[in-house]
């Protein structure tokens, strides 16, 4: 279950040009907008509201990816495998040469993971990945 989710997300990262990155430092005030957007975006996806998720600002590669029904169909069962969302930890931020990564440490009933949202230099969503849980 965990492995298949990571494989799918690795595919998302490759297709979107996202390099797998996990942020390690608390977000500063300068990144409040992106960390809030990341939280709302992830909640939207977890609630299965993909129509609303497509209204967020995405770069061109992500726009192509999220418009593909197979992407939604392939990721949905793996998200449900995580179980019920229990808690979203304090967002972590990391500047990269491509933009900004916001990592959300998330506790679920079956498994804890970080969901990472990559923003490009225009603050558009450029990738989504999962990584090892870094919360407490």
DSSP file (Angstrom, degrees, kcal/mol; ACC not computed):
  #  RESIDUE AA STRUCTURE BP1 BP2  ACC     N-H-->O    O-->H-N    N-H-->O    O-->H-N    TCO  KAPPA ALPHA  PHI   PSI    X-CA   Y-CA   Z-CA
    1    1 A X     >        0   0    0      0, 0.0     4,-1.9     0, 0.0     5,-0.2   0.000 360.0 360.0 360.0 -56.1    0.0    0.0    0.0
    2    2 A X  H  >  +     0   0    0      1,-0.2     4,-2.1     2,-0.2     5,-0.2   0.912 360.0  50.2 -61.8 -42.3    2.6    2.5    1.1
    3    3 A X  H  > S+     0   0    0      1,-0.2     4,-2.2     2,-0.2    -1,-0.2   0.909 108.8  50.4 -64.8 -42.7    5.0    1.5   -1.7
    4    4 A X  H  > S+     0   0    0      1,-0.2     4,-2.3     2,-0.2    -1,-0.2   0.878 109.5  51.8 -65.8 -36.0    2.3    1.8   -4.4
    5    5 A X  H  X S+     0   0    0     -4,-1.9     4,-2.5     1,-0.2    -1,-0.2   0.921 110.5  48.1 -64.4 -43.2    1.4    5.3   -3.3
    6    6 A X  H  X S+     0   0    0     -4,-2.1     4,-2.2     2,-0.2    -2,-0.2   0.866 109.9  52.9 -66.3 -35.1    5.0    6.4   -3.4
    7    7 A X  H  X S+     0   0    0     -4,-2.2     4,-2.0     2,-0.2    -2,-0.2   0.931 110.7  46.8 -64.6 -45.0    5.4    4.9   -6.9
    8    8 A X  H  X S+     0   0    0     -4,-2.3     4,-2.1     1,-0.2    -2,-0.2   0.933 113.6  47.9 -62.0 -45.5    2.3    6.8   -8.1
    9    9 A X  H  X S+     0   0    0     -4,-2.5     4,-2.6     1,-0.2    -1,-0.2   0.846 107.5  56.1 -67.3 -32.0    3.6   10.0   -6.5
   10   10 A X  H  X S+     0   0    0     -4,-2.2     4,-2.5     2,-0.2    -1,-0.2   0.904 107.3  50.5 -63.5 -38.9    7.0    9.4   -8.0
   11   11 A X  H  X S+     0   0    0     -4,-2.0     4,-2.7     2,-0.2    -2,-0.2   0.902 109.2  50.6 -62.6 -41.2    5.3    9.3  -11.4
   12   12 A X  H  X S+     0   0    0     -4,-2.1     4,-2.3     2,-0.2     6,-0.3   0.921 111.0  49.2 -61.4 -44.4    3.5   12.5  -10.7
   13   13 A X  H  X>S+     0   0    0     -4,-2.6     5,-2.1     2,-0.2     4,-0.8   0.914 113.0  46.3 -63.6 -42.8    6.8   14.1   -9.7
   14   14 A X  H ><5S+     0   0    0     -4,-2.5     3,-0.6     1,-0.2    -2,-0.2   0.928 114.7  46.5 -66.1 -44.2    8.5   12.9  -12.9
   15   15 A X  H 3<5S+     0   0    0     -4,-2.7    -1,-0.2     1,-0.2    -2,-0.2   0.839 116.8  44.1 -67.4 -31.9    5.7   14.0  -15.1
   16   16 A X  H 3<5S-     0   0    0     -4,-2.3    -1,-0.2    -5,-0.2    -2,-0.2   0.514 112.2-116.7 -91.3  -3.8    5.4   17.4  -13.5
   17   17 A X  T <<5 +     0   0    0     -4,-0.8     2,-0.3    -3,-0.6    -3,-0.2   0.622  63.3 151.4  80.1  11.9    9.2   17.9  -13.4
   18   18 A X      < -     0   0    0     -5,-2.1     2,-0.4    -6,-0.3    -1,-0.3  -0.615  40.4-142.6 -81.8 131.5    9.1   18.0   -9.6
   19   19 A X        -     0   0    0     -2,-0.3     2,-0.3    -3,-0.1    79,-0.0  -0.799  33.6-103.6 -89.4 134.5   12.3   16.9   -7.8
   20   20 A X        +     0   0    0     -2,-0.4     2,-0.4   -10,-0.1    -1,-0.0  -0.413  58.8 158.4 -62.4 118.7   11.4   14.9   -4.7
   21   21 A X        -     0   0    0     -2,-0.3     2,-0.5    95,-0.0   108,-0.1  -0.999  29.6-159.4-144.0 139.9   12.1   17.3   -1.8
   22   22 A X        -     0   0    0     -2,-0.4     2,-0.1    81,-0.1    71,-0.1  -0.985  23.4-129.1-118.7 131.6   10.9   17.5    1.8
   23   23 A X        -     0   0    0     -2,-0.5    71,-0.2    69,-0.2    69,-0.1  -0.457  20.2-173.8 -75.8 152.5   11.1   20.8    3.6
   24   24 A X        +     0   0    0     69,-0.5     2,-0.3    -2,-0.1    -1,-0.1   0.455  55.5  71.0-127.1  -5.9   12.8   20.8    7.0
   25   25 A X  E    S-A   93   0A   0     68,-0.9    68,-3.3     1,-0.0     3,-0.1  -0.885  85.5 -98.8-120.6 148.4   12.3   24.2    8.5
   26   26 A X  E     -A   92   0A   0     -2,-0.3    66,-0.2    66,-0.3     2,-0.1  -0.320  49.8-102.2 -58.8 141.7    9.2   26.0    9.8
   27   27 A X        -     0   0    0     64,-1.4     2,-0.1     4,-0.1    -1,-0.1  -0.423  34.3-137.8 -67.3 138.2    7.7   28.4    7.3
   28   28 A X    >   -     0   0    0     -2,-0.1     3,-2.0    -3,-0.1     4,-0.1  -0.453  31.0 -96.7 -88.1 169.4    8.5   32.0    7.8
   29   29 A X  G >  S+     0   0    0      1,-0.3     3,-1.8     2,-0.2     4,-0.3   0.810 120.5  68.5 -56.1 -31.7    5.9   34.8    7.4
   30   30 A X  G 3  S+     0   0    0      1,-0.3    -1,-0.3     2,-0.1     3,-0.2   0.732 104.0  43.9 -63.1 -20.3    7.1   35.4    3.9
   31   31 A X  G <> S+     0   0    0     -3,-2.0     4,-2.5     1,-0.1    -1,-0.3   0.174  77.4 110.9-109.8  16.9    5.6   32.0    2.9
   32   32 A X  H <> S+     0   0    0     -3,-1.8     4,-2.3     1,-0.2     5,-0.2   0.888  77.3  53.3 -57.1 -41.4    2.3   32.2    4.8
   33   33 A X  H  > S+     0   0    0     -4,-0.3     4,-2.4    -3,-0.2    -1,-0.2   0.933 112.1  43.1 -62.3 -47.1    0.3   32.5    1.5
   34   34 A X  H  > S+     0   0    0      2,-0.2     4,-2.8     1,-0.2    -1,-0.2   0.891 113.4  51.1 -67.9 -39.3    1.9   29.3    0.0
   35   35 A X  H  X S+     0   0    0     -4,-2.5     4,-2.0     2,-0.2    -1,-0.2   0.895 112.5  46.9 -67.0 -37.1    1.6   27.3    3.2
   36   36 A X  H  X S+     0   0    0     -4,-2.3     4,-2.4    -5,-0.2     5,-0.2   0.918 113.2  48.8 -66.1 -43.4   -2.1   28.2    3.5
   37   37 A X  H  X S+     0   0    0     -4,-2.4     4,-2.8    -5,-0.2     5,-0.2   0.915 109.7  52.4 -62.1 -43.2   -2.7   27.4   -0.1
   38   38 A X  H  X S+     0   0    0     -4,-2.8     4,-2.5     2,-0.2     5,-0.2   0.922 110.4  48.0 -59.5 -45.2   -0.9   24.0    0.3
   39   39 A X  H  X S+     0   0    0     -4,-2.0     4,-2.4     1,-0.2    -2,-0.2   0.941 114.8  44.3 -60.9 -48.6   -3.1   23.1    3.3
   40   40 A X  H  X S+     0   0    0     -4,-2.4     4,-2.3     2,-0.2    -2,-0.2   0.891 113.1  52.0 -65.4 -39.3   -6.3   24.0    1.5
   41   41 A X  H  X S+     0   0    0     -4,-2.8     4,-2.2    -5,-0.2    -1,-0.2   0.934 111.4  46.0 -61.8 -48.0   -5.2   22.3   -1.7
   42   42 A X  H  X S+     0   0    0     -4,-2.5     4,-2.9     1,-0.2     5,-0.2   0.915 112.1  51.1 -64.6 -42.9   -4.4   19.1    0.1
   43   43 A X  H  X S+     0   0    0     -4,-2.4     4,-1.9    -5,-0.2    -1,-0.2   0.906 109.0  52.4 -59.3 -40.9   -7.7   19.2    2.1
   44   44 A X  H  <>S+     0   0    0     -4,-2.3     5,-2.2     2,-0.2    -2,-0.2   0.924 112.0  44.6 -61.1 -45.9   -9.6   19.7   -1.2
   45   45 A X  H ><5S+     0   0    0     -4,-2.2     3,-1.8     1,-0.2    -2,-0.2   0.923 111.8  52.1 -65.5 -44.2   -7.9   16.6   -2.7
   46   46 A X  H 3<5S+     0   0    0     -4,-2.9    -1,-0.2     1,-0.3    -2,-0.2   0.817 106.6  54.5 -63.5 -29.4   -8.4   14.5    0.4
   47   47 A X  T 3<5S-     0   0    0     -4,-1.9    -1,-0.3    -5,-0.2    -2,-0.2   0.484 116.1-118.0 -80.5  -2.0  -12.1   15.5    0.4
   48   48 A X  T < 5 +     0   0    0     -3,-1.8     2,-1.6    -4,-0.2     3,-0.2   0.659  69.2 140.4  76.3  15.6  -12.3   14.2   -3.2
   49   49 A X     >< +     0   0    0     -5,-2.2     4,-1.9    -6,-0.2     3,-0.2  -0.534  12.6 157.4 -91.6  70.6  -13.2   17.6   -4.6
   50   50 A X  H  >  +     0   0    0     -2,-1.6     4,-1.7     1,-0.2    -1,-0.2   0.789  66.5  62.3 -69.1 -28.3  -11.1   17.4   -7.7
   51   51 A X  H  4 S+     0   0    0     -3,-0.2     4,-0.4     1,-0.2    -1,-0.2   0.935 108.7  42.2 -62.1 -44.1  -13.2   19.9   -9.6
   52   52 A X  H >4 S+     0   0    0     -3,-0.2     3,-1.7     1,-0.2     4,-0.5   0.889 108.7  60.0 -68.0 -38.4  -12.2   22.6   -7.0
   53   53 A X  H >< S+     0   0    0     -4,-1.9     3,-1.1     1,-0.3    -1,-0.2   0.850  99.2  57.7 -58.3 -34.0   -8.6   21.3   -6.9
   54   54 A X  T 3< S+     0   0    0     -4,-1.7    -1,-0.3     1,-0.2    -2,-0.2   0.662  94.9  66.3 -72.6 -13.6   -8.3   22.1  -10.6
   55   55 A X  T <  S+     0   0    0     -3,-1.7    -1,-0.2    -4,-0.4    -2,-0.2   0.634  80.5  97.8 -82.4 -13.1   -9.2   25.8   -9.9
   56   56 A X  S <  S-     0   0    0     -3,-1.1     2,-0.5    -4,-0.5    68,-0.1  -0.342  94.5 -89.6 -68.5 157.4   -6.0   26.3   -8.0
   57   57 A X        +     0   0    0     66,-0.1    68,-3.3    -2,-0.0     2,-0.3  -0.592  56.7 174.0 -72.7 118.1   -3.1   27.9   -9.9
   58   58 A X  B     -b  125   0A   0     -2,-0.5    68,-0.2    66,-0.3     2,-0.1  -0.898  32.3-113.9-121.8 151.7   -1.0   25.2  -11.5
   59   59 A X     >  -     0   0    0     66,-2.5     4,-2.3    -2,-0.3     5,-0.2  -0.318  44.9 -94.0 -74.4 172.2    1.9   25.3  -13.9
   60   60 A X  H  > S+     0   0    0      1,-0.2     4,-1.8     2,-0.2     5,-0.2   0.869 123.8  51.7 -59.6 -41.7    1.3   24.0  -17.4
   61   61 A X  H  > S+     0   0    0      1,-0.2     4,-1.9     2,-0.2    -1,-0.2   0.914 112.2  45.8 -63.3 -42.8    2.7   20.5  -16.7
   62   62 A X  H  > S+     0   0    0     63,-0.2     4,-3.0     2,-0.2     5,-0.3   0.864 107.0  58.8 -69.4 -34.9    0.4   20.1  -13.6
   63   63 A X  H  X S+     0   0    0     -4,-2.3     4,-1.1     1,-0.2    -1,-0.2   0.921 108.7  45.5 -58.2 -43.5   -2.6   21.4  -15.6
   64   64 A X  H  < S+     0   0    0     -4,-1.8     4,-0.4     1,-0.2    -1,-0.2   0.915 114.6  49.0 -64.5 -42.8   -2.1   18.6  -18.1
   65   65 A X  H >< S+     0   0    0     -4,-1.9     3,-1.2     1,-0.2     6,-0.3   0.923 111.4  45.7 -65.6 -47.4   -1.7   16.0  -15.4
   66   66 A X  H 3< S+     0   0    0     -4,-3.0    -1,-0.2     1,-0.3    -2,-0.2   0.690 104.5  62.7 -75.5 -15.9   -4.7   16.9  -13.2
   67   67 A X  T 3< S+     0   0    0     -4,-1.1     2,-0.6    -5,-0.3    -1,-0.3   0.618  82.9  95.3 -81.1 -10.1   -7.0   17.1  -16.2
   68   68 A X    X>  -     0   0    0     -3,-1.2     4,-1.1    -4,-0.4     3,-1.1  -0.722  67.3-152.1 -84.4 117.1   -6.4   13.4  -16.9
   69   69 A X  H 3> S+     0   0    0     -2,-0.6     4,-2.7     1,-0.3     5,-0.2   0.817  94.1  63.1 -57.0 -32.8   -9.2   11.3  -15.3
   70   70 A X  H 3> S+     0   0    0      1,-0.2     4,-2.3     2,-0.2    -1,-0.3   0.838  97.0  57.4 -65.2 -31.2   -6.7    8.4  -15.0
   71   71 A X  H <> S+     0   0    0     -3,-1.1     4,-1.9    -6,-0.3    -1,-0.2   0.946 110.3  43.3 -60.5 -48.1   -4.6   10.4  -12.6
   72   72 A X  H  X S+     0   0    0     -4,-1.1     4,-2.3     1,-0.2    -2,-0.2   0.931 114.5  49.9 -63.4 -46.5   -7.6   10.9  -10.3
   73   73 A X  H  X S+     0   0    0     -4,-2.7     4,-0.7     1,-0.2    -1,-0.2   0.842 112.7  47.4 -62.8 -33.8   -8.6    7.3  -10.6
   74   74 A X  H  < S+     0   0    0     -4,-2.3     4,-0.4    -5,-0.2    -1,-0.2   0.826 117.3  39.8 -79.1 -31.0   -5.1    6.1   -9.8
   75   75 A X  H  X S+     0   0    0     -4,-1.9     4,-2.1    -5,-0.2     3,-0.3   0.808  99.4  73.7 -88.4 -29.7   -4.5    8.3   -6.8
   76   76 A X  H  X S+     0   0    0     -4,-2.3     4,-2.0     1,-0.2     5,-0.2   0.892  95.6  47.9 -56.0 -49.0   -7.9    8.1   -5.1
   77   77 A X  H  X S+     0   0    0     -4,-0.7     4,-1.3     1,-0.2    -1,-0.2   0.866 111.8  51.7 -63.0 -32.7   -7.7    4.5   -3.8
   78   78 A X  H  > S+     0   0    0     -4,-0.4     4,-0.7    -3,-0.3    -1,-0.2   0.856 107.2  51.9 -72.8 -34.5   -4.2    5.2   -2.3
   79   79 A X  H >< S+     0   0    0     -4,-2.1     3,-0.9     1,-0.2     4,-0.4   0.909 109.0  50.4 -65.5 -40.0   -5.4    8.3   -0.6
   80   80 A X  H >< S+     0   0    0     -4,-2.0     3,-1.1     1,-0.2    -1,-0.2   0.798  99.8  66.0 -69.2 -25.9   -8.2    6.4    1.0
   81   81 A X  H 3< S+     0   0    0     -4,-1.3    -1,-0.2     1,-0.2    -2,-0.2   0.763  90.1  66.0 -63.9 -24.3   -5.6    3.7    2.1
   82   82 A X  T << S-     0   0    0     -3,-0.9    28,-2.3    -4,-0.7    29,-1.1   0.785 102.5-142.7 -67.1 -25.4   -4.1    6.3    4.4
   83   83 A X    <   -     0   0    0     -3,-1.1     2,-0.3    -4,-0.4    -1,-0.2  -0.581  44.7 -13.6  96.1-161.8   -7.3    6.3    6.4
   84   84 A X  S    S-     0   0    0     -2,-0.2    25,-1.6    -3,-0.1     2,-0.3  -0.580  71.4-112.6 -80.3 134.9   -9.1    9.2    8.1
   85   85 A X  E     +C  108   0A   0     -2,-0.3    23,-0.3    23,-0.2     3,-0.1  -0.519  39.4 170.6 -67.3 127.1   -7.2   12.5    8.4
   86   86 A X  E     -     0   0A   0     21,-3.3     2,-0.3     1,-0.3    22,-0.2   0.752  59.0  -4.7-105.8 -36.7   -6.5   13.1   12.1
   87   87 A X  E     -C  107   0A   0     20,-1.8    20,-2.9     2,-0.0     2,-0.5  -0.977  46.1-146.6-162.6 142.2   -4.2   16.1   12.1
   88   88 A X  E     -C  106   0A   0     -2,-0.3    18,-0.2    18,-0.2     3,-0.1  -0.972  30.9-146.4-110.2 121.6   -2.1   18.4    9.9
   89   89 A X        -     0   0    0     16,-4.0     2,-0.2    -2,-0.5     3,-0.1  -0.060  39.4 -60.0 -76.9-177.7    1.1   19.4   11.6
   90   90 A X        -     0   0    0      1,-0.1    15,-0.4    14,-0.1    -1,-0.2  -0.470  63.6-110.9 -65.3 126.7    2.9   22.7   11.3
   91   91 A X        -     0   0    0     -2,-0.2   -64,-1.4    13,-0.1     2,-0.4  -0.284  28.4-150.6 -61.4 143.9    3.9   23.4    7.6
   92   92 A X  E     -AD  26 103A   0     11,-2.6    11,-2.8   -66,-0.2     2,-0.4  -0.911  10.1-157.1-114.7 144.6    7.6   23.2    6.8
   93   93 A X  E     +AD  25 102A   0    -68,-3.3   -68,-0.9    -2,-0.4   -69,-0.5  -0.928  13.8 178.7-126.8 147.7    9.1   25.3    4.0
   94   94 A X  E     - D   0 101A   0      7,-1.9     7,-2.7    -2,-0.4     2,-0.3  -0.934  22.4-138.1-147.0 121.3   12.2   24.9    1.9
   95   95 A X  E     - D   0 100A   0     -2,-0.3     2,-0.3     5,-0.2     5,-0.2  -0.595  28.6-179.3 -75.8 139.9   13.3   27.3   -0.9
   96   96 A X  E >   - D   0  99A   0      3,-2.8     3,-0.5    -2,-0.3   -75,-0.0  -0.790  45.7-100.1-129.4 173.8   14.7   25.4   -4.0
   97   97 A X  T 3  S+     0   0    0     -2,-0.3    24,-0.1     1,-0.2     3,-0.1   0.747 125.5  49.2 -66.9 -20.9   16.1   26.5   -7.3
   98   98 A X  T 3  S-     0   0    0      1,-0.1    23,-0.5    22,-0.1     2,-0.3   0.618 126.9 -85.8 -91.9 -14.8   12.7   25.7   -8.8
   99   99 A X  E <  S-DE  96 120A   0     -3,-0.5    -3,-2.8    21,-0.2     2,-0.4  -0.895  71.2 -26.1 151.8-120.6   10.6   27.6   -6.2
  100  100 A X  E     -DE  95 119A   0     19,-2.5    19,-3.5    -2,-0.3     2,-0.5  -0.999  39.3-152.1-139.7 136.8    9.3   26.6   -2.8
  101  101 A X  E     -DE  94 118A   0     -7,-2.7    -7,-1.9    -2,-0.4     2,-0.6  -0.945   8.8-165.9-107.3 128.1    8.4   23.2   -1.2
  102  102 A X  E     -DE  93 117A   0     15,-2.7    15,-2.8    -2,-0.5     2,-0.5  -0.969   8.2-161.4-110.8 117.8    5.8   23.2    1.5
  103  103 A X  E     -DE  92 116A   0    -11,-2.8   -11,-2.6    -2,-0.6     2,-0.6  -0.865   2.4-161.2-101.2 129.6    5.7   19.9    3.5
  104  104 A X  E     - E   0 115A   0     11,-2.5    11,-2.0    -2,-0.5     2,-0.4  -0.911  11.0-146.4-111.8 105.1    2.6   19.1    5.5
  105  105 A X  E     - E   0 114A   0     -2,-0.6   -16,-4.0   -15,-0.4     2,-0.4  -0.591  27.8-169.4 -68.8 122.5    3.2   16.5    8.2
  106  106 A X  E     -CE  88 113A   0      7,-3.2     7,-1.9    -2,-0.4     2,-0.5  -0.959  19.2-152.4-127.4 131.3   -0.1   14.6    8.3
  107  107 A X  E     +CE  87 112A   0    -20,-2.9   -21,-3.3    -2,-0.4   -20,-1.8  -0.879  20.1 177.5-100.5 126.4   -1.4   12.0   10.7
  108  108 A X  E     -C   85   0A   0      3,-0.6   -23,-0.2    -2,-0.5   -25,-0.2  -0.775  42.6-108.2-118.9 166.9   -4.0    9.6    9.3
  109  109 A X  S    S+     0   0    0    -25,-1.6   -26,-0.2    -2,-0.3     3,-0.1   0.815 117.1  27.6 -66.8 -29.5   -5.7    6.7   11.0
  110  110 A X  S    S+     0   0    0    -28,-2.3     2,-0.3     1,-0.3   -27,-0.2   0.722 131.5   1.6-104.0 -26.0   -3.7    4.1    9.1
  111  111 A X        -     0   0    0    -29,-1.1    -3,-0.6     2,-0.0     2,-0.4  -0.977  58.4-133.3-163.3 143.7   -0.4    5.8    8.2
  112  112 A X  E     +E  107   0A   0     -2,-0.3    21,-0.6    -5,-0.2     2,-0.3  -0.881  35.6 158.9-103.4 137.2    1.4    9.1    8.8
  113  113 A X  E     -EF 106 132A   0     -7,-1.9    -7,-3.2    -2,-0.4     2,-0.5  -0.949  39.9-116.4-146.1 163.4    3.1   10.9    5.8
  114  114 A X  E     -EF 105 131A   0     17,-2.5    17,-2.1    -2,-0.3     2,-0.6  -0.918  23.2-154.9 -98.2 133.7    4.3   14.2    4.6
  115  115 A X  E     -EF 104 130A   0    -11,-2.0   -11,-2.5    -2,-0.5     2,-0.5  -0.963  14.3-157.5-107.0 124.3    2.5   15.6    1.6
  116  116 A X  E     -EF 103 129A   0     13,-3.4    13,-2.2    -2,-0.6     2,-0.5  -0.872   8.5-164.0-109.5 130.2    4.8   18.0   -0.2
  117  117 A X  E     -EF 102 128A   0    -15,-2.8   -15,-2.7    -2,-0.5     2,-0.5  -0.963   9.1-152.4-113.9 123.9    3.5   20.7   -2.5
  118  118 A X  E     -EF 101 127A   0      9,-2.5     8,-3.9    -2,-0.5     9,-1.1  -0.849   8.6-164.2 -96.8 126.6    6.0   22.4   -4.9
  119  119 A X  E     -EF 100 125A   0    -19,-3.5   -19,-2.5    -2,-0.5     6,-0.2  -0.903  13.5-136.2-106.1 137.0    5.3   25.9   -5.9
  120  120 A X  E >   -E   99   0A   0      4,-2.9     3,-2.2    -2,-0.4   -21,-0.2  -0.169  41.6 -83.2 -79.8-176.2    7.1   27.4   -8.9
  121  121 A X  T 3  S+     0   0    0    -23,-0.5   -22,-0.1     1,-0.3    -1,-0.1   0.654 132.4  54.3 -66.2 -14.4    8.6   30.9   -8.9
  122  122 A X  T 3  S-     0   0    0      2,-0.1    -1,-0.3     0, 0.0     3,-0.1   0.253 119.6-109.8 -98.8  11.1    5.2   32.3   -9.8
  123  123 A X  S <  S+     0   0    0     -3,-2.2     2,-0.3     1,-0.3   -66,-0.1   0.698  73.5 140.5  65.0  23.0    3.5   30.6   -6.8
  124  124 A X        -     0   0    0    -68,-0.1    -4,-2.9     1,-0.1     2,-0.4  -0.720  64.7-100.7 -89.8 146.8    1.7   28.1   -9.1
  125  125 A X  E     +bF  58 119A   0    -68,-3.3   -66,-2.5    -2,-0.3    -6,-0.3  -0.537  45.7 170.9 -69.5 124.3    1.5   24.5   -8.0
  126  126 A X  E     -     0   0A   0     -8,-3.9     2,-0.3    -2,-0.4    -7,-0.2   0.451  56.9  -6.1-116.9  -5.8    4.2   22.6   -9.9
  127  127 A X  E     - F   0 118A   0     -9,-1.1    -9,-2.5  -110,-0.1     2,-0.4  -0.942  47.8-145.7 179.2 159.8    4.2   19.2   -8.2
  128  128 A X  E     + F   0 117A   0     -2,-0.3     2,-0.3   -11,-0.2   -11,-0.2  -0.998  25.3 165.3-136.7 135.8    2.9   17.0   -5.4
  129  129 A X  E     - F   0 116A   0    -13,-2.2   -13,-3.4    -2,-0.4     2,-0.4  -0.970  27.3-133.5-146.0 163.4    4.8   14.3   -3.6
  130  130 A X  E     + F   0 115A   0     -2,-0.3     2,-0.3   -15,-0.2   -15,-0.2  -0.892  28.5 170.7-113.3 148.5    4.7   12.1   -0.5
  131  131 A X  E     - F   0 114A   0    -17,-2.1   -17,-2.5    -2,-0.4     3,-0.1  -0.923  43.5 -59.1-147.7 174.6    7.6   11.5    1.8
  132  132 A X  E     - F   0 113A   0     -2,-0.3   -19,-0.2   -19,-0.2     2,-0.1  -0.266  65.9 -97.2 -58.2 139.7    8.4   10.0    5.2
  133  133 A X        -     0   0    0    -21,-0.6    -1,-0.1     1,-0.1   -19,-0.1  -0.361  38.7-178.9 -61.7 131.1    6.5   11.6    8.1
  134  134 A X        +     0   0    0     -3,-0.1    -1,-0.1    -2,-0.1   -29,-0.1   0.313  48.0  99.0-115.4   6.6    8.6   14.2    9.9
  135  135 A X              0   0    0    -29,-0.1   -29,-0.1     1,-0.1   -21,-0.0  -0.071 360.0 360.0 -83.1-172.3    6.1   15.2   12.6
  136  136 A X              0   0    0    -31,-0.1    -1,-0.1    -2,-0.0    -3,-0.0   0.387 360.0 360.0-112.0 360.0    5.9   14.1   16.2
